[in-house]
Structure formats: C-alpha cells, structure tokens
Amino acid sequence: MMKITLAAFYMLLVLVAAPAGLWAADPVPTPRPIYFSSGARSGTVGGHVQRGEQNLYSLLGDAGQFMTVSITTPGGNAVFQIYEPDTAIGRDGDGQLTFTGKALRTGAPGEDATRWTGRLPRKGTYIIAIGSTRGNANYSMDVKIE
C-alpha cells in the first residue's frame, strides 16, 4: 500500500486547486454614477462596450419625475436597459451579468432600446446597462430628468 506524506498531500492539493482560481468569475462591476452639473437637469456620458459585456451607470431619481435616455452610436449597435432601485447585480454560471429586480419597460418585448422617456415609479438609484447588439460599440448617452 502506498503512503502519502502530509507534504505530498498538500502539494497535490495545491496542484489541483490552484488552476480553479484561474477561471474564477470576474468581479461584479460597480455602476458608474451619472452626475449633472450644478443646476442642470441633463448630462452626457460616453464610452466603449465590448461585445458580450455591459457597461453600467447609476442615477438618482425621484418618484414622478420624467426621465429621458437616448443612446447614439456610429454603428447603431449599442442598446440599453433601465432597472429600478434595489436591483441586485450578480453573475451567472457563465460569468454573464444578471439583474435581480424590475426592469423598466423600454420597448416592445424583444426590442432593443435606443431611446426611452417615462415617469419614474419610485425614488432611488436606477441602473442603466448598456450592451452591444453586434461587435464592439462606441456610444454617447444623453440622460435628462425633469
């Protein structure tokens, strides 16, 4: 019968367990806050989103306010979704972002949003998730709250 020393056991454990850390999921990103200039009701942010990824923004709103969000891209390939306050962000088993909370209806089912205007249902921090419909996308997003 073969005896395994304690040192050999730990070495085997390190060799088996270490590669698992190489495939650990990326951390959940923190949404970048959108701030308006003093006295302003609107602002613009821009960026670049990789295919299969999402850029996240957060914005404070009050119940009853109207918000307008529009996104423009040279390739017409960036879209967004807006989530209500208290939405939790996580990752699924494949490492894709998941949102546990209520999404605002930004279009007909199955349609991607490039523009949305609506009344905010409650006070809190809203999350705007931007993704690409094909390839990578450069975008500019205008946000207005009244």
Secondary structure, 3 states (H helix, E strand, C coil): CCCCCHHHHHHHHHHHHHHHHHCCCCCCCCCEECCCCCCCCEEEEEEEECCCCEEEEEEEECCCCEEEEEEECCCCCEEEEEECCCCEEEECCCCCEEEECCECCCCCCCCCECEEEEECCCCEEEEEEEEECCCCEEEEEEEEEC
